[in-house]
């Protein structure tokens, strides 16, 4: 049997010191743990920290988009050299994989990406993934590495996604870690503030958004810190952090790719009748559409939003935004075929 896939996402705050430099003691501990996990899993490491590693080389750094791109370009080789230094001592080589959205949104490119990762694993090479900040357009950027790690987990049909965070898990109102979450509902979302790390892009809202997507597609998600000798192993066994239970998913590989490959340039809001039809695996007709946002072309994947403005899925559309808006009142106009719709 093939080993299951484990995706580990490291935020900037968990691998850097107060001065923004990479904490090499943390990297060494991670290398030792991941060398153990590699005996059981095919591991993907999604690592932030490139901008933090490179920003000291940019004069008068203020965090503008261009400065972040430059800092990432300087910081990425520094980061990968550190990973190579510590992982090689445990017999693991590392490969840098800089991803862009089109690697997920185009089926052929995604399958090539998947084949390359399989080649890594077959040769005991650990893929260390980050966004290709240097060339990514602002419109097509991943919102943060929480999103990137989730898309990889979904696209590669991962068993588990570990999100490492400086707070150690999801905290309740008394700042205590909630050990298990069965479902992300309004009560769980009520524990979240809009605060985010001073050094990272994402916050807990982002983490919960993508955790809900991952768990809805059958992936267990664990949020944990990196305190202790074996934090990842203990998190996987439920001793540390917060475990978000997965829901059963019968989606096929192509449907999971649809969910992982969406470029959210647009969204379609549907009425309750259309929502019921989609849940029943029917196609989306334009008559069930209430509102259209953004600009998209035929064949692109957009979000499906219900009347409560919750994202309930994605669809590969048959019409562009203008055509769709012009056919909303037509009863039999097809917006997206059932085979091209994934409901979360």
Buried (B, 14 or more C-beta within 10 A) or exposed (E): EEBEBBBBBBBBBBBBEEEBBBBEEBBBBBBBBBBEBBEEBBBBBBBBBBBBBBBBEBEEBEEEEEBBBBBBBBBBEBBBEBBBBBBEEBEBEBBBBBBBBEBBBBEEBBEEBBEEBEEBBEEEBBBBBBBBBEEBEEEBBBEBBBBBBBBBBBBBBBBBBBBBBBBBBBBEEEEEBBEEBEEBEEEBEEBBEEEBBEBBBBBBBBBBBBBBBBBBBBBBBBBBBBEBEBBBBBBBEEBBBBBBEBEEBEBEEEBBBBBBBBBBBBBBBBBEEBBEBBEEEBBBBBBBBBBBBEEBEEEBBBBBBBEEEEBBBBBBBBBBBEBBEEBBEEEEBBBBBBEBBBBB
